[in-house]
Amino acid sequence: MRMSRSYLQVLLTFARNSFVRDTMFRTNFVLECVSSVSWTLMNVGFYLIVFHYTPLIGPESGWGKHQFFVFLGTTWLINSLVQTFFMTNADDYSELIRTGNLDFALLKPIDTQFLVSFQKVDWSALSNFFAGLILLAVSLGHLCTRPEHPLVITPWAVALYVVYVLCGVAILYSLMIALASTSIWLGRNQTLYDFWFYITNFARYPMEIYNRGWGVPLWVLFTFVVPVLVVVNVPARILAQPLYPERSLGWPLAAFALAATVASLAASRWVFQRALRSYRSASS
Amino acid sequence: MAIIELQQLSKSYWVYQKREGVRASLRSLFRRDYRAVHAVRGIDLTVEQGEFVAFLGPNGAGKTTTLKLLSGVLTPTAGQARVMQHVPWKRENAYRRRFALVMGQKNQLWWDLPAQESFRLHQHIYRIDRAQFRQTLDELTVLLGVTKLLQQPVRELSLGERMKMELIAALLHSPEVLFLDEPTIGLDVVAQHNIQRFLKYYQQKRRITILLTSHYMKDVSALCKRVVIIADGRIHYDGSLSGIVDRFSGHKIVTLQLAEGQDPTHLDRFGSVVEVEPPKARLRVERRRVPAVMAALLNAYAVEDVAVEDPPLEEVIAEVFLQADDAAAAAATAALPAGPR
């Protein structure tokens, strides 16, 4: 009990210190918020154009404009949470290894993975979280008030949605921290941002688009090997229910997403610990 | 009671050898050359509770690596170590709460924030009771004279002020063992002196055990009774500072002030001449010959004043380092495979 309270206090101090630091450079902070939100708005514009030409993404998939915007809003929520809490830290971790400054993290009487993963909070990335909430609210509003089969959202669905959003964050975090840990063996690994771009590129569309031809091996790869397809698809399906009033989410997929979360966290923990054993610091 | 015990502690690793030029760079994409570096080679050492021990040695001697092994940052290739009954590289929290490592060339404070914010973080990480934290922080800031600087961002502090803050961060949890890796590097004389004075006072008051590496002989002579000379990953000497001269220097320095009209030539009959600046002359004389040489000198010259001293400590230590380097080079040559050289 005392231990978890102390971890929480450390986490809050990290968040507080990051906020104090961000506000010291307030123009930079505002610019970062503005640039994130602008990119987000452009994204909405792009998909509005796409839906000008087609009513659905994937035939008979049920992903119409508003359902897809729930999907997009969920993508932003998950991405912004990952960027706020983990992206900077995973990126810094490679640098800590290269410069030998990881020494200090190893000296502290606290879990090293916790320390490395939460050290900084990038508050400006949270602007997209609010943008995601607005997009969700607007799209769900449309779906719940449509004349035919108005969508009904139960508190149970909202609770499940929150759980699966957190699962999605955990899967992406696991991938990132495992990739950053390889810097211990490689000396330097600056592919993190590229990797993030590639992965989120695959994760940001409904999994139905991978149902045909060359899509099938990609579906297998990004569901069972690197499970990024379940990251947004599972929670988005719970809220958007594209096939409503039929059920849009099968229990096997939901159970698989939970299992994939646990497996990803365990695998990344293993890689992290394994890599730490090979850490050799840098010159004094 | 022994608080630190090392037995045959060794650390080796492979270092990538980058050759010059584009062709070598292309080749290195497919095949790389590595060289084994033996940073620490079978060190045995015992330190008692409350000792202040200095590690002296040239760059690359293995001093910092030893400190990193003792603080659990690195895992050894062979050998054993126990600090306060803990094996450092197991990285147990119970051990990490009881020691601290300060590195003069690295910074653990949040760069853009006032040091006060980093101290609060340490309070939570080390789970220091609020009242205890306040009391320790007040005591340390007063002792180091930095109370007014607590609100200033770390990046706006001078090097000396920053080092004082680093020391505070390391001492907030009242460690029983402190590892200091060149804590005064790059500091001016006044800042060096302040930190020496603080360390001396703190160590005597708390009776903590400190291992210090430094290139400044003044740090060592001001603080440590015991000195360990490490070169080429091995311990070459372990004893008192003054004992270094007895052990490694077979010479004394004889300084003569000759009477007016005395010609200081032909002094080389008595020993090797270090410098002649009439009427003064300095000679290097073999230790066992000093009495005989003194008698002969006083017989041959009219002398107004005379002093017989040990050679400067820095000089003796530099000689030890050089000897260690030569021995390492000879060992490396002997280890080369047979064939045309």
Interface residues (C-beta under 8 A of the other chain):
Chain A: R2 S6 Q9 V10 T13 F14 R16 N17 V20 R21 M24 F25 G100 N101 D103 F104 L106 L107 K108 P109 I110 T112 L115 R277 Y279 R280 S281 S284
Chain B: Y13 T64 K68 S71 G72 V73 L74 T75 R91 N93 A94 R96 R97 A100 L101 M103 Q105 K106 Q108 W110 D112 L113 E117 S118 R120 L121 H124 I125 Y126 R127 P153 D181 E182
